Amino acid sequence: QVQLVESGGGLVQAGGSLRLSCAASGRTFSSYAMGWFRQAPGKERDFVAAIGWIPSNVHYADSVKGRFTISRDNAKNTVFLQMNSLKPEDTAVYFCAARRSLVLHTTTGEYDYWGQGTQVTVSS
């Protein structure tokens, strides 16, 4: 019942920034926990960041902590991922995910809905 559409990916040089957006359909977006994951070619899909019902309830993978920021705007049915100080190892397809849950989640199996992904490429 929930459709997620990511946007904002692109090609940047190391040290640059990108802001990803995930627009969600539905009338109960504010009750969903949201997350961002990424998958590089030949690798598994890894957790990046998550946010719960309360906007201050956030969690980040150690690899992006201090560089990435997840946020949500419930009035616009949108979740964001601000990515600063990008590194070549950040190159991947980035996916947003949703689950109606009180708390945030950090594994792929805990999410019910997924977007189509957006490509992020960081050159050295």
PyMOL commands that set and color helices and strands:
alter all, ss='L'
color gray80, all
select helices_A, chain A and resi 29-31+74-76+88-90+108-110
alter helices_A, ss='H'
color red, helices_A
select strands_A, chain A and resi 4-7+10-13+18-24+32-39+46-51+58-60+68-73+78-83+92-100+113-114+118-123
alter strands_A, ss='S'
color yellow, strands_A
deselect
rebuild
show_as cartoon
